[in-house]
Amino acid sequence: MSLPTSVSQTFRAIDVIRKKRDGMELSRDEIEGLVNAYTKGEIPDYQVSAWLMAVVLRGMTRPETTALTDAMLRSGEVLDLSSLPGRKVDKHSTGGVGDKTSLVLAPLAAAAGIAVPMISGRGLGHTGGTLDKLEAIPGFNVNLSVAEFRRVLATCGCAMIGQTAEIAPADRKLYALRDVTGTVESPYLICASIMSKKLAEGIDALVLDVKTGSGAFMKSEKDAAFLAELMVETGERMGKQVVALITDMDQPLGKMIGNALEVVEVVEVLRGHGPADLRELCLELAGWMLHLGGVSKTVAEGKQQSAKLISSGKALETFRRMIELQGGDPRVIEDAQRLPQAQHTMPVASTGAGYIASIQCEQIGTACVILGGGRERKEDSVDPAVGIVLHKKVGDRVAAGEPLATIYYNAEARAARARQLIEASCQIANVPPAEKRPLVHRVIGGSK
Ligand code: URA
């Protein structure tokens, strides 16, 4: 590859690769030079792959992580939402199984008077993605232009779209390269990737939901806390208020897993019902969004206000408005049959009696992917109708033959594989588990 003279004279990727390989700290200019040159196509994939691997093996200092986040953020457009009244607050989850809190939180916080400009992703590995869930609503358009995104946001207080070509293009290129070079699993690279996209939304504050447990990418609480601290510190260095809640993903959140099924559960929660764990986590995260958004003095007050916005129907009304404005069919709220429906259902019966001791959460997520609810390859399309409804959660009593779950499916062979996985993932014991894992393990950051 021949390089433009100006680039080859001022920036040598090989020097930056060697320096990181040898464990030295890179300057802001070096990091910026690498990110800018790569985004413009001035350095080849093989050099950036080598650099990424050096980062995975050597790590990064906090100033390096901030510089990388900043360079990736400024590789594209940073939305200026200052013309909209009120503070702009978003929430981001590191990904889980049955994690549909974003669909509850965006309209809930918007109903409280906060602007929520949410740019989300698709399912990754065994985890579900917000965009796939929204697209289960017939007509819902997640590919709005920036101008349309602003219009929806100004009209109903929240808008939910996918990453546009203008937002953090460096992340798009780097993420695709990391995916195929074994360089996804670096907390520094994950932090820069997530924070660059979130900070490009023009937000004032961010609530991070960092998952830990068998269904999370960060299985141990120690690793989750390390990533959370890194993201909080990076956000704060860039002048934003950031809090991270380390929350439990050792079993699926709520009972429904699968895109259309999860929309059903979101509506239940917005009606004041739904499973207790999902409701509680939504209120906890909403409490933080309202607090950082300046709407409530404390998190506890924010939770109370959020509960009232649910019971008054205002949060559900905002959800309906957002669906309409983004081209979706709002009648799904009253009539769940308007969502895509699987052709068949199959119960998964318990082979033993006792108490559910544990649920291998990643396997439940994988079972949903196998049904077609997620992608096994990048080019796969998603079947919005399929999924799993859990009838038992950890600690519940179960009789032999009683259904543990119901599978919603469109292909027999896929359902049989999913059933095996679900059966294998539920461990049954004679006595209930000694300790209940908390829903929120720790809170990091959050100072105003
Ligand atoms: N999600 C992202 O957006 N980036 C990562 O690197 C990992 C998860």
Residues whose N, C-alpha, C, O or C-beta is under 5 A from the ligand:
A	BS01	URA	L189 I190 S193 I194
